């Protein structure tokens, strides 16, 4: 199994058998770091960290040169620099990532309309109906990788398989800048050789539970009685893993992107215990959540906050709103209400705001009494200013002053909507 630093990489030879395949998983290589290198070629070949550079900054992405020192995303920048002292830290530029993501997704859609974006830098493609136009799935993967490189100067890794799950595993193993094809008849042998923790949905805790029972590989899972899997993982997870280990994955490529949530979070340079400052940060994050909701035509039915204390204890709280909203002021009100109800025994290291249970904005005429009408007007004007002049041109007075954190990125950035 390939690792996050690119060691253990496996790729298919030219002309590899792609019989029985039809699903591609395309994953851009170290996307944020690669964009930084694209925009500053002097960084090429050097260990690059994308993230906050001061105090409590967090790594958003790292080049493969940095990953070989053990640097990983979500790691504190200070820790990353201890592991790799020669690394160059670059500030995130989310607008640039969105621009290139949109270009890449457009290339995918030139090959097939059946594209399911998973995030800003990866997607599934169903190319079974594109054979007559473009060739076999393996040939399409070769052409797609070439076009992405020629048109964006970025590399991607592609897995080609009969199912989504196996295609995603294959793209991971082939990183960086690789192509791995798993023919339909080779699926069972391919899966059996993989570690159990490589299966989709097996996180660290599930992997620990399996390994404590001597289950280390997919081959071990195949030999494990179903009741043992259920006891180790729970009935639902046990059922899923039992099927995935056998190459059984009935999920189709879903072009209807139903967002589950939209959120932003901030890790502070120094722990904060001033509730006034923390409420101000929650307001700022709520405004960003509201802007993303409005940009994508969504409303949130539930608002959640995330709070991480100085000792790394992390809690979350949520509340369902009387009516779904995309108004930042309303989101901020709910976030602060949740925050104020939390006992805070220690200073705060991180806060986050998330809109959940999303639905498309309703198309009905406005009601006679709209308590948010004035805020809708104000935030619409802010959206216009944002579109014309960029983010941060107009902001709340309470958000002015020196930065308290390493710059917030969306906690789970999705691919941008097509133009």
N, C-alpha and C positions, 0 to 999 in steps of 0.2 A: 504494500500500500504506500503510495507516495505521501510525503509529509509536507507540512506547510512551508518548509524552506526549499522545496524542490528536489530534495534527495529522495532516492527510491523511485524516481520518475520512470514511467513505462509508456511507450508509444507504439503505434502500429507501423509495420513496414508499408511502403508504397504499394497500393493495389490490394490491400488486405481484404479478406472476405467479409462482405457486409450483408450476406444473405439473412433474411428474417429480421432485419432492423428497419427502423423508420422514425425513431425519436432521437433528436439531438439535444444535448445539454451544452450550452455555450457559456463560458465563464471568462470574463476579462481577467487578465493576470495582474494581481496587485494594483487594482484599478487606480486608486487615489495616488499611490506612489508613482505609477507609470505616467499619469497625467502630469505630475510635478516634473518628472524627468523630460517628458515631451516639451514642456514649456521652458525648461532650463536644461539644455543638453549637457552642460558642464557637470550635471549630477549623474550622468550615465556611468554605470559600473561602480558607483559608490553606495555605501549604506545610507538609505534615506528613510526618515521617519516622518509621516504626516500626522500632525496633531498639535496640541498645545505645547508651547516651548517653555512656559514659565511654571514654576511651583508645582501645581497639582494637575498639569496637563495630562491628557490621556492619548495614547496612540490610536489613531483611526486606521492607519494602514502603514505597511513597511515594505520596502523593496526586498527582493530575495537575498540581496547581500546583507541586509540587516537581519533578516529572519534567521540566517545561519548562525547568528550569535544568540539566538533564543528570543529575539524581539517578536512580540505578538500584538495583534489588535486588542484593545481594551486594557492593555497594560499601562501603568503609569509611565509618563515620559521619563521621569527621573530614574525609575528602575530600568527602563530601556537603555538609557544613556550609560548606566552603570555596566550593563551587559555589553554595550557597543559604544565605547567612548568616542569613536571617530565618526559616529553617525551625524548626518546633517538633518536638522529638524526644519520642516516646511509647514507653514500654516495651511489649513484646509481652504479650499475654494469651491464651495458647493455649487455655485452657479456654473463654473467651468465643468464640473462633473455632469451636471444635468445636460449641458450643451452637447458633450461628447456621447453621453448615454443615448440621447435622442437620435444622434447620427447613427450609432451602432444599431439601435433597435430598428431604424429605418432600413438598414442593410438586411437585417433578418427578414423583414416583411417583404423585401424584394424577392425572396426565395419562396416564401409561403405566407399566406394570411394567418396560418395557425401558429401564432407565437404567444407564449405565456410568460411574460416577464415575472421573475421571482424577486428581483431587486433592481437597483440602479445599474448593476453590472453583470447580470446573468439572466438567462431565459431558456425555456424549453421550446423546441420547434418540432412540429409534426410534418415531416417531408414526404410522407407516403404518397400523397397526391401530386407531388411535384416531379416524379420520375420522368414523365414524358418530356417535360420542359427542361429539366436541369440534369437528369441522370440519377444514379443510385444514391442512397443516403451518404455513403462514403465519399463519393465524388462531390456531392453538394457541400459536405463538410470541408473538403479541400478548397473549393471555390470560395466558400464563405470566409474561411480564415484568411485567404489571400486578399479578398476585398476589404476586410476589416483593416488589415495591415496597410494596404495601399491607400485607403481613403482616410484613415485616422492616424497612421503610424503607431498604433497600439497592437499588442498581441493578445490573442485569446486562446484558450484551450477548449477542446470539444470532445465530448464523449458521444459515441454513436451506439445505440443498442435497441432492443425490442421494447423496452419499458423505460419510463421516466427514472425510476430508482436506479437501474443499472447504468443508464446514460450519465446520471449525475455522479455516480461512483467512478465511472470511467474518466470523466473530465477531471476529477480531483486527482486521480492517479497520474494523469498525463501532464499535469502542471509543472513548470510553466511552458507556454508556447508549444503545446503538444496536441496530438490527435490519437485517441484510442478507440478502436472499433471492437465491439463484442458481438460476434455473429450470434444469431438466435440459438443455434445448436451448441454454442460454447458457453451459454449463460450459466448453466449449473456448475461447470468446472471453474469458471471465473469467480462466481460467488463463494464457492466452498473454500477457496484459497485466501479469502479476505478476513481480516480481524473482525470480531463481532461488533466492536465499537464503530466500524465503518458503515454499518447499516443505518439508513436514514431514520433519525429519531432516537438513536441510542446515544444519550448524552453521558457525561462522566459518571453520574450516580447509577444509571442503568448499567453501564459497562462494569462498574465496581460490583454491582449485585450479581451480574453474570459471572465475572471472573472469580468471585468468592466461591462459586459453585463449580469451578473448573471449566467454565465455558469461555474459551478465548477466541475461537474462530467460528466462521459461519458453518464450517464442517461440524464443529462441536454442537452448534444449535440444531443441525439436522439430526444429530444422534440423541438429542435431549427430549424426553417425554414432554408432551404438551403441559401437563399439570405442573411440572417443575418450572417451565417458562412462566406460567401464570403466577406461581408463587413468587418468583424472582422479580417480575416486572408488573404484575397486575394483569387482570384478564384482558383488558383492551390492548395494552402494549404487547402482551404475550401473543395475542392473536395476530397483530400486525407483523411482529418480527417472525413468527412462524411462516407467514405467507411470503414476506420479502426474502427470507433465506432460501426459499424455493423458486425465486424469480417470478412470483405471482404478484402483479401490480396492475390492477384494472383501471387505474386513473388515466384519463385522457388529457391531452393538452387543452387547457381551458383558457380561451382568449378573453373571457369576461373577468377582468381584474377587479375583484371585490376587495377593497382595502379593509383590513380588520381594525387598524388603528393608525393614528398619526401622532407622533410625539417628538419632543425635544428635551434634552437634559444638559445640565451644566455641572462640571466638576470645578470647584473653586481652587484658586491658588493657595488660599489659607482657609482653614475651618472658620465658619461664621456662626456666631451665636446671637446676633442682633436680629430680632424678628422683623424689624422694619426693613432691613436690607434683604432678608430672605423673602418677604412678601413682594418686594420690588422685583426680585429675580423671577419669582413665580409669575408676576404680571408680564414680564418681558417674554418669558417662554410661552405663556398663554397666547400672547399676541402673535408669536411665530406659528403656533399650532393653528390659530384661527386663520392666518394668512394662507397656510398650506391647504386647509380645508376649503376655503373659498376658491383658491386657484384651481383645485381639482373637482369642484362641484359637489362637495360632501358636507354633511352635517353630522355632528357627534351626539349620540344619545347619552353617553356616559363619559364623565371626566375622572381621570385618575392622577394621583400625584405619587412620586417616588422620592423618598428621603433616605440618604445614606449618612450615617453619623461618623464621627471621627474614628471610632473603633471598627468601622466598616460594616456595622450592623445596618441592614437595609430593610425598610418597610415600604409598603404601598397601601394606599387607601383610595377608594373610588365611590362615586355617587351617581345615580341615574337622574338626569335632568327632567323637569316637568315636560319640556319640549326640546327636541334636538336643536342644536345651534352650531353656527360657524362664527359667531361673534366673539372676538377675543376678550372683550370686556366681561361677557357672561362666563366664558371659560375661566378667566382669571378669578372672578368672584367665587366660582365653585372650587377652584384649586386652593384659594386662600382659606375658604371655609374648612376644607379638609385638613389643611396644614394647621390651622388654629386648634383643631380638635385633637391633635397628636401631642402626647407628652414627649418633651425633648430633653432628655437627661444629659446630652452631650452636644457640643457644637456640631454643625452640619457640614459635611464634606461635599455632598452632591444633592441637587434637586432636579426633578423632572416633572413635566406635565404631558399628559397624553389624552387624546380624544379617542374613545372606543365606541364599538357598536355603531359603525358608520352607516349612513344611508344617503342616497342621492338627494340633493336639495329638492324639496317639494316644489311643484310648479303652480301651486294654488295662488290666487290673488291674496295680497296681504290682508290680515284681519283688521277689524275696525280699531282695536286697541293693540298696538304693537309697542311694548315697553322698550324694545331695543331699536326702534326706528332711528333715533338720533345717533346711536352708536353705529348702526348699519351705514348711515350716511357718512360718518366720519371715517370709518374703516374702509369704505369704498374709495374715498378720496386718498387715503393712505396707500391702498392697493394701486391706484393710478400713479401715484408718485413713485412707488416702488418699481412699477413697470417702466416708467420713463427714465428714472435717475438711479435706480439700484437700491438695494436694501440699506437701511441705516440713515438715509437722508433725513427722514422725519421719524422721530421716536418720542416716547414719553419723557418728560423732564426727569422723572425718577431714575431713568436708565442712563442719564448722562454721567460723565465722570470716568475715572479709570476702570479698565476691565477687571472684573472680579474672578473671571474664569478663563479657561483655555479656548473659548469659542465654541458655541454649541453647534453640533451637527444633528440632523435627524437621527434618532436612535435606531431606526430600521428603515433607511431610505429606500423608497420604491422607484421603479423606473418612471421617468416623466411621461405624461400623456403625449400621444402623437400629435404633431401639428395639424 
